[in-house]
Amino acid sequence: MRYVVYGDIHGCLEEWEELRRFVPKNSIEICVGDILDKGPFSIEALRYARKNKILSVLGNHEFKHLRKWWGRNVILDENQKEVYSQLRKEDFEYLQSMPFFFKLNHLTILHAGITNRLHLNNLSFSKLKNLLYIREIDEEENPLPLHHGNNYATFWTEKYTGREGFIVYGHTPFLEIRREFYSVGIDTGVVYGNKLTALIISDTLKPWEFEVIQVKAKHRYTEPLRELTLPTCHSFSGEKRN
């Protein structure tokens, strides 16, 4: 059995279709979330996932649309308003079926991050939501907002001890995958003109023994909040580029 885990799609359906040509048959395919928003084919990408039985954890962009559908006070930007207006009841039901994480033996897939203070088997709904947003944390491992100004902040993976397994995540875009001992970040900013990444992981191997497949973005569809950089920890082997 093979797992194929995709980084953030963000409506980049053409790149996703191209990347899937290199995926071994009979693989279990899983997205790290954020199929929707920013790119040109959000609705089509979401329905493509459902049609092809591709699993996905919930991303913060899916969660935002869900909260709007639930009647919460949510502010959407212009792109999100356009996407939201096209979502049907069955689309929302599909979004609602997405879990906050998958735990597959020693492999854990979630959207953004975790801290050592969060235990996946015992999280309230309010704590589960942290998995959609965590990037940097303070000295006590409390999640920090995107523009926090804390000089002592660290990226969550730098303190993660592996207690919840080897984690594959997205959310924070980098020019290359961010490979560390207990985790790998695979959002390589396809929607920002970089590339789309997937990992091929065999359940006969340890989850940190994976193959990387990538395709280049066809366009720069939108501008990032901050320019993509090389991760501080990104050494790995077995990469395959297409």
VMD Tcl script that draws the C-alpha trace (Angstrom):
set ca {
  {0.00 0.00 0.00}
  {1.22 3.48 -0.89}
  {0.10 6.85 0.40}
  {0.44 9.89 -1.82}
  {0.22 13.17 0.10}
  {-0.31 16.43 -1.79}
  {0.69 19.92 -0.67}
  {-1.71 22.88 -0.75}
  {-3.56 22.93 -4.08}
  {-5.28 26.33 -3.87}
  {-7.26 25.87 -7.06}
  {-4.26 24.91 -9.22}
  {-6.07 22.06 -10.92}
  {-3.94 21.89 -14.07}
  {-0.76 21.36 -12.04}
  {-2.54 18.79 -9.88}
  {-3.69 16.82 -12.91}
  {-0.14 16.92 -14.29}
  {1.36 15.75 -11.01}
  {-1.11 12.87 -10.69}
  {0.28 11.37 -13.89}
  {3.36 10.37 -11.86}
  {1.39 8.81 -9.00}
  {1.54 5.00 -8.71}
  {-1.76 3.25 -9.38}
  {-3.83 2.01 -6.46}
  {-2.33 4.58 -4.09}
  {-4.32 6.16 -1.29}
  {-4.25 9.87 -2.12}
  {-4.53 12.51 0.62}
  {-4.36 16.31 0.57}
  {-3.02 18.41 3.43}
  {-5.93 20.84 2.99}
  {-6.44 24.21 1.30}
  {-7.76 22.85 -1.96}
  {-9.83 26.04 -2.21}
  {-9.16 29.76 -2.84}
  {-6.51 31.92 -4.51}
  {-5.99 29.88 -7.69}
  {-8.07 29.73 -10.88}
  {-10.02 26.46 -10.42}
  {-11.05 26.16 -6.77}
  {-14.49 24.69 -7.32}
  {-13.28 22.37 -10.05}
  {-10.38 21.16 -7.86}
  {-12.70 20.41 -4.95}
  {-15.07 18.43 -7.14}
  {-12.12 16.72 -8.82}
  {-10.99 15.49 -5.41}
  {-14.43 14.18 -4.59}
  {-14.89 12.54 -8.00}
  {-11.50 10.78 -7.78}
  {-12.01 9.74 -4.16}
  {-9.01 11.77 -3.00}
  {-9.07 12.26 0.75}
  {-8.22 15.54 2.45}
  {-7.79 16.92 5.91}
  {-9.48 20.21 6.61}
  {-7.50 23.33 5.73}
  {-8.08 26.79 7.13}
  {-9.58 27.92 3.81}
  {-12.11 25.07 3.77}
  {-12.89 25.82 7.41}
  {-13.53 29.48 6.63}
  {-16.13 28.59 3.99}
  {-17.70 26.06 6.35}
  {-18.01 28.65 9.11}
  {-19.71 31.00 6.68}
  {-22.13 28.21 5.72}
  {-22.81 27.55 9.40}
  {-23.89 31.16 9.78}
  {-20.83 32.45 11.60}
  {-19.67 36.05 11.20}
  {-16.92 35.51 8.61}
  {-15.32 38.12 6.39}
  {-14.45 36.84 2.92}
  {-12.16 38.59 0.46}
  {-13.29 39.07 -3.15}
  {-11.84 35.77 -4.35}
  {-13.41 33.87 -1.46}
  {-16.79 35.50 -2.09}
  {-16.68 34.25 -5.67}
  {-15.73 30.74 -4.54}
  {-18.36 30.68 -1.80}
  {-21.11 31.72 -4.21}
  {-20.40 28.65 -6.38}
  {-20.33 26.07 -3.60}
  {-23.32 23.72 -3.52}
  {-24.88 21.82 -0.65}
  {-22.99 18.65 -1.63}
  {-19.72 20.62 -1.67}
  {-20.31 21.83 1.88}
  {-21.20 18.30 2.98}
  {-17.91 17.12 1.48}
  {-16.01 19.86 3.32}
  {-17.80 18.97 6.51}
  {-16.68 15.34 6.14}
  {-13.00 16.32 6.14}
  {-11.24 15.42 9.39}
  {-8.80 17.71 11.19}
  {-6.09 15.05 10.85}
  {-5.32 11.53 9.69}
  {-3.24 9.25 11.86}
  {-1.94 6.21 9.97}
  {0.27 4.24 12.33}
  {3.44 6.37 12.65}
  {2.32 8.80 9.92}
  {0.19 11.83 10.80}
  {-1.23 14.23 8.23}
  {-2.60 17.61 9.25}
  {-2.87 21.05 7.70}
  {-0.66 23.47 9.59}
  {1.04 22.34 12.77}
  {0.89 21.04 16.31}
  {2.64 21.60 19.63}
  {3.80 19.11 22.22}
  {1.00 20.36 24.47}
  {-1.70 19.09 22.08}
  {-2.67 15.41 22.20}
  {-4.59 14.32 19.12}
  {-6.64 11.66 20.92}
  {-8.01 14.14 23.44}
  {-8.66 17.53 21.81}
  {-11.73 19.71 22.14}
  {-13.11 21.35 19.02}
  {-11.54 24.67 19.98}
  {-8.13 22.99 20.33}
  {-8.54 21.05 17.08}
  {-8.88 24.37 15.24}
  {-5.27 25.15 16.20}
  {-4.14 22.42 13.79}
  {-5.34 24.64 10.92}
  {-3.28 27.71 11.79}
  {-0.14 26.96 13.80}
  {3.08 28.31 12.36}
  {5.27 29.95 14.96}
  {5.03 29.46 18.72}
  {6.30 31.34 21.76}
  {8.60 30.13 24.53}
  {5.74 28.23 26.20}
  {4.61 26.71 22.89}
  {1.54 28.90 22.56}
  {0.59 29.53 18.91}
  {1.33 33.03 17.65}
  {-0.60 35.02 15.02}
  {0.97 35.60 11.60}
  {2.22 39.12 12.37}
  {3.20 38.74 16.03}
  {6.42 40.68 16.64}
  {7.73 38.13 19.17}
  {11.54 38.07 18.94}
  {11.69 34.67 20.64}
  {9.27 32.90 18.32}
  {10.23 29.59 16.74}
  {8.62 27.53 14.01}
  {6.60 24.73 15.63}
  {8.67 21.92 14.07}
  {11.80 23.09 15.85}
  {10.34 22.05 19.20}
  {8.17 19.14 18.11}
  {9.35 15.89 19.77}
  {7.58 13.37 17.54}
  {5.03 12.34 20.14}
  {2.23 12.25 17.53}
  {4.28 10.49 14.88}
  {5.98 11.75 11.75}
  {3.91 14.70 10.54}
  {3.29 15.78 6.96}
  {1.82 19.27 6.80}
  {1.21 22.26 4.54}
  {-0.07 25.80 5.22}
  {3.32 27.56 5.36}
  {4.76 27.89 1.84}
  {8.47 27.44 1.15}
  {10.55 27.28 -2.01}
  {11.52 23.69 -1.11}
  {10.05 21.16 1.27}
  {10.96 21.69 4.92}
  {12.44 18.36 6.03}
  {13.15 17.75 9.70}
  {13.55 14.68 11.88}
  {9.89 14.35 12.87}
  {8.13 16.31 10.14}
  {8.07 17.51 6.56}
  {6.27 20.57 5.20}
  {5.16 20.19 1.59}
  {3.47 23.48 0.67}
  {5.84 24.72 -2.01}
  {3.65 27.59 -3.16}
  {2.26 26.44 -6.49}
  {-0.33 29.23 -6.42}
  {2.52 31.74 -6.00}
  {4.29 30.51 -9.12}
  {6.66 27.99 -7.53}
  {5.68 24.30 -7.68}
  {3.27 21.64 -6.46}
  {4.72 18.85 -4.32}
  {3.57 15.38 -3.35}
  {5.18 12.66 -1.25}
  {4.97 8.96 -2.04}
  {5.12 6.97 1.19}
  {4.98 3.19 1.38}
  {3.40 1.60 4.45}
  {6.15 -1.03 4.34}
  {8.73 1.66 5.09}
  {9.12 4.21 7.84}
  {7.10 7.36 6.97}
  {10.22 9.51 6.83}
  {11.51 7.34 3.97}
  {9.61 8.91 1.10}
  {9.91 9.94 -2.53}
  {9.25 13.52 -3.58}
  {7.51 14.35 -6.87}
  {6.99 17.91 -8.08}
  {5.72 19.92 -11.04}
  {6.32 23.59 -11.75}
  {3.50 26.12 -11.59}
  {2.19 27.24 -14.95}
  {1.64 30.79 -13.72}
  {2.02 33.03 -10.69}
  {-1.67 33.24 -9.85}
  {-1.50 35.53 -6.83}
  {1.00 37.26 -4.60}
  {2.07 35.74 -1.26}
  {1.77 37.66 2.00}
  {5.54 37.35 2.21}
  {8.06 36.09 -0.31}
  {8.78 32.38 -0.28}
  {12.15 31.43 1.17}
  {14.25 28.34 1.48}
  {13.48 26.56 4.77}
  {16.18 26.51 7.40}
  {15.97 22.71 7.57}
  {15.29 21.12 4.21}
  {17.94 18.49 3.45}
  {16.51 15.27 2.08}
  {17.24 12.54 -0.44}
  {15.33 10.70 -3.14}
  {13.79 13.72 -4.80}
  {12.31 13.25 -8.22}
  {11.45 16.33 -10.29}
  {9.21 16.35 -13.34}
}
mol new
graphics top color blue
foreach p $ca { graphics top sphere $p radius 0.5 }
foreach p [lrange $ca 0 end-1] q [lrange $ca 1 end] { graphics top cylinder $p $q radius 0.2 }
display resetview
